[in-house]
C-alpha cells in the first residue's frame, strides 16, 4: 500500500467578491456626448490647419524628431484649439488627446510609412 505525503501544505487564496460596477446613466452618456461634440470643432480646426500648411506640419515633425515636447505643444496650441490637450509622439506618428471633464477625443496621425 502506498501513501501520498505532501511536502508542503497547500493553501487556497481567499475568495474576493469583485467590486460592483458603477450604475450606468443615460444622462451621463448624453452629457458626455455633448461634451465631446464641443471638442469636435477643435479637432476639425487642428486637422484643417495641419492639412493646409506643410510648413506647420514640418515644424511639428522637426520638433518631435528632436524630442521637444514643449515645442510640439506650443505649435499645436497656436492652431487655435481651445480645449486642454495632451500630445504623445513616436517615430511612427503623433497622438493628440483633446481633454474635457467627461470625455476625451483622440486624434492619431501617422508621419511614416
C-alpha positions in Angstrom: 0.0 0.0 0.0 1.3 3.5 -0.9 0.6 6.7 0.8 0.9 10.2 -0.7 2.5 12.7 1.6 2.6 16.4 0.6 5.9 18.0 1.5 4.3 21.5 1.8 0.8 22.4 2.9 -1.3 23.8 0.1 -3.3 27.0 1.0 -6.1 28.3 -1.1 -6.3 32.0 -1.8 -9.3 33.6 -0.1 -12.2 34.4 -2.5 -12.8 38.1 -3.0 -16.1 39.4 -4.3 -15.4 41.8 -7.3 -16.4 45.4 -6.7 -19.8 46.2 -8.1 -19.8 48.2 -11.4 -21.0 51.8 -11.1 -24.6 52.4 -12.1 -24.8 53.4 -15.8 -26.8 56.5 -16.6 -28.2 57.8 -19.9 -28.0 61.3 -18.5 -24.2 61.0 -18.0 -23.8 59.5 -21.5 -25.8 62.4 -23.0 -23.7 64.9 -21.2 -20.5 63.2 -22.3 -21.7 63.2 -25.9 -22.4 66.9 -25.7 -19.0 67.5 -24.2 -17.3 65.5 -27.0 -19.3 67.4 -29.7 -17.7 70.6 -28.4 -14.3 69.1 -28.9 -15.1 68.1 -32.4 -14.7 71.7 -33.5 -11.2 71.8 -32.1 -10.4 68.5 -33.8 -11.7 69.9 -37.2 -9.7 73.1 -36.7 -6.4 71.2 -35.9 -6.8 68.8 -38.8 -7.7 71.7 -41.2 -4.6 73.7 -40.2 -2.3 70.6 -40.5 -3.7 69.6 -43.9 -3.5 73.2 -45.2 0.0 74.1 -44.0 3.0 71.9 -44.9 5.2 74.4 -43.0 3.3 73.8 -39.8 3.4 70.0 -40.3 7.2 70.3 -41.0 7.8 72.4 -37.8 5.8 69.9 -35.6 7.7 67.0 -37.2 11.0 68.6 -36.6 10.2 69.5 -33.0 9.1 65.9 -32.4 12.2 64.4 -34.0 14.3 66.4 -31.6 12.1 65.2 -28.7 11.0 68.8 -27.9 7.5 68.1 -26.4 7.1 71.7 -25.3 7.6 73.0 -28.8 5.2 70.4 -30.2 2.5 71.5 -27.7 3.2 75.2 -28.4 2.8 74.7 -32.2 -0.4 72.7 -31.7 -1.8 75.4 -29.3 -1.0 78.0 -32.0 -3.5 76.4 -34.3 -6.2 77.9 -32.2 -7.7 75.0 -30.3 -9.4 76.0 -27.0 -9.6 72.6 -25.2 -6.9 71.2 -22.9 -4.9 68.6 -24.8 -2.1 66.1 -24.3 0.4 65.1 -27.0 2.4 61.9 -27.4 4.6 61.1 -30.4 6.9 58.4 -31.5 8.8 57.6 -34.8 5.6 56.4 -36.4 3.3 59.3 -35.7 1.6 61.7 -33.2 -1.4 61.4 -30.9 -3.3 64.5 -29.8 -5.8 63.9 -27.0 -8.3 66.7 -26.6 -9.5 66.6 -22.9 -12.6 67.7 -21.2 -14.2 66.8 -17.9 -16.4 64.0 -19.1 -14.8 62.9 -22.4 -11.6 62.6 -24.3 -11.2 62.9 -28.1 -8.0 61.2 -29.5 -6.6 62.1 -32.9 -3.9 59.7 -34.1 -1.9 60.7 -37.2 1.0 58.9 -38.9 4.1 60.5 -40.4 6.0 57.5 -41.5 5.1 54.6 -43.9 
